[in-house]
Amino acid sequence: MRREKSISSMINVDAPSVARMYDWLLGGIENYAVDRAACEELLKIAPSSQTLARNNRRFLQRVVRILAQDYGIRQFLDHGSGLPTQDNVHQVTQRVAPDSRVVYIDNDPIVLAHGRTTLEENGQTAVIQADMRHTDAIFADPQVNRLIDFDQPVAALFVSVLHCLPDKDDPAGLVRRVAQHLAPGSFLVVCQLVSDRQEVREGVTDLMKMATNDSWGRVRTTQEVQAYFDGLDLLEPGLVDVVDWRPDTELTPRRRADDWVEWGGVARL
Ligand SMILES: C[S@@+](CC[C@H](N)C(=O)[O-])C[C@H]1O[C@@H](n2cnc3c(N)ncnc32)[C@H](O)[C@@H]1O
């Protein structure tokens, strides 16, 4: 009880949060006026942002299901997991394999506050509040070690999160560092915001840096995302707009975001 109170006192309702803005874009209700106001500004620069968020979430669910179903993955480390929504990673993988284990990692206290009740649904899931840049601390965390056996393959997820890191934090280096901890047969799932329109790259980056008090990274280019995967083997279809990563059905046309997209893929170690 005391711990819940101290988590909620850490939630800053006076400045937008990336987790809560993303929640709003997905149609969620765990957001405040300040987040909604920032999203309205975002939509002026990139009107297709809600489509983009939904496409990204569907990619995450697809990739988790495919890794569980077709590649036998039973352990997931979800970096920058975001607020709980429908069909979270553990629900998707535990439908395929009930013994799957998932650790959610996010640095926003609101994720811990809501995750405790929704994401820690059973003994095989945990949510930890940590900065994903602190790889050593994450791999030493007791909750992580209770659930994840690093001698067995793991899927490390970095879905829609590396744009939160500025270049000085070396997002490609972070992906490589995590890869070094993982057993052969593990997977890296990475996508981030890109745009081929300079005004979108600069407009969104400026807005998000201002909104988050300079703790955001940058909208990048597809070539820059390629660098995250240097020397790694990519599953088909390689690096793409995530809408095109093994789409489920061709029955209805896929709606695309046209100002910017989540660009990425899946590598097998
Ligand atoms: C756009 S959301 C993506 C959520 C989820 N991965 C998805 O794709 O549906 C980005 C999340 O990353 C989290 N985040 C940003 N920087 C982080 C950091 N340095 N360490 C951990 N989490 C971070 C934010 O709090 C937010 O919840």
PDBQT file of the ligand as one rigid body, heavy atoms in Angstrom, charges set to zero:
ROOT
HETATM    1  C1  LIG A 301       6.031   4.463 -27.757  1.00  0.00    +0.000 C 
HETATM    2  S1  LIG A 301       6.053   3.543 -26.273  1.00  0.00    +0.000 S 
HETATM    3  C2  LIG A 301       6.222   1.903 -26.911  1.00  0.00    +0.000 C 
HETATM    4  C3  LIG A 301       5.491   0.852 -26.089  1.00  0.00    +0.000 C 
HETATM    5  C4  LIG A 301       5.578  -0.569 -26.626  1.00  0.00    +0.000 C 
HETATM    6  N1  LIG A 301       6.969  -0.999 -26.776  1.00  0.00    +0.000 N 
HETATM    7  C5  LIG A 301       4.875  -0.724 -27.926  1.00  0.00    +0.000 C 
HETATM    8  O1  LIG A 301       5.558  -0.683 -28.964  1.00  0.00    +0.000 OA
HETATM    9  O2  LIG A 301       3.649  -0.890 -27.967  1.00  0.00    +0.000 OA
HETATM   10  C6  LIG A 301       7.727   3.854 -25.668  1.00  0.00    +0.000 C 
HETATM   11  C7  LIG A 301       7.926   3.446 -24.227  1.00  0.00    +0.000 C 
HETATM   12  O3  LIG A 301       9.333   3.453 -23.933  1.00  0.00    +0.000 OA
HETATM   13  C8  LIG A 301       9.506   3.957 -22.627  1.00  0.00    +0.000 C 
HETATM   14  N2  LIG A 301      10.897   4.470 -22.516  1.00  0.00    +0.000 N 
HETATM   15  C9  LIG A 301      11.434   5.570 -23.092  1.00  0.00    +0.000 A 
HETATM   16  N3  LIG A 301      12.732   5.714 -22.783  1.00  0.00    +0.000 NA
HETATM   17  C10 LIG A 301      13.032   4.678 -21.965  1.00  0.00    +0.000 A 
HETATM   18  C11 LIG A 301      14.216   4.272 -21.289  1.00  0.00    +0.000 A 
HETATM   19  N4  LIG A 301      15.357   4.975 -21.398  1.00  0.00    +0.000 N 
HETATM   20  N5  LIG A 301      14.177   3.152 -20.531  1.00  0.00    +0.000 NA
HETATM   21  C12 LIG A 301      13.012   2.441 -20.417  1.00  0.00    +0.000 A 
HETATM   22  N6  LIG A 301      11.869   2.771 -21.028  1.00  0.00    +0.000 NA
HETATM   23  C13 LIG A 301      11.868   3.873 -21.798  1.00  0.00    +0.000 A 
HETATM   24  C14 LIG A 301       8.451   5.024 -22.475  1.00  0.00    +0.000 C 
HETATM   25  O4  LIG A 301       8.157   5.297 -21.117  1.00  0.00    +0.000 OA
HETATM   26  C15 LIG A 301       7.273   4.371 -23.215  1.00  0.00    +0.000 C 
HETATM   27  O5  LIG A 301       6.474   3.640 -22.332  1.00  0.00    +0.000 OA
ENDROOT
TORSDOF 0
